[in-house]
Amino acid sequence: MRNILRRRRHEIFLIEGHTDAVGSNRSNQILSEQRARSLARVLNSEFGIPWRAMETVGYGEEFLLVPVPYEEWRNRRVTLRRVTDIVRR
């Protein structure tokens, strides 16, 4: 990310938080948002990625990687995408 931002200062990255299907929809939504913000904080404080380059979103249990109604570690994840071209059109 730092290398990309050095070359193109106005790049935007989307950090997406996800959860598994255990728990209520509301608690999973909150957890996924916290998960995304947590990565943004680490990227900012530990790696110097500017806040202006990051957007966060939590999807809760909406987009399960493994579509099962029980605990599945692969569904508890954060994804990072470069979205500049999508956002700026």
ABEGO torsion letter per residue (X at the ends): XAAAAAABAABBBBBBBBBBABEBAAAAAAAAAAAAAAAAAAAAAAAGBBAAABBBBBAEAABBABBBABBBAAABBBBBBBAAAAAAX
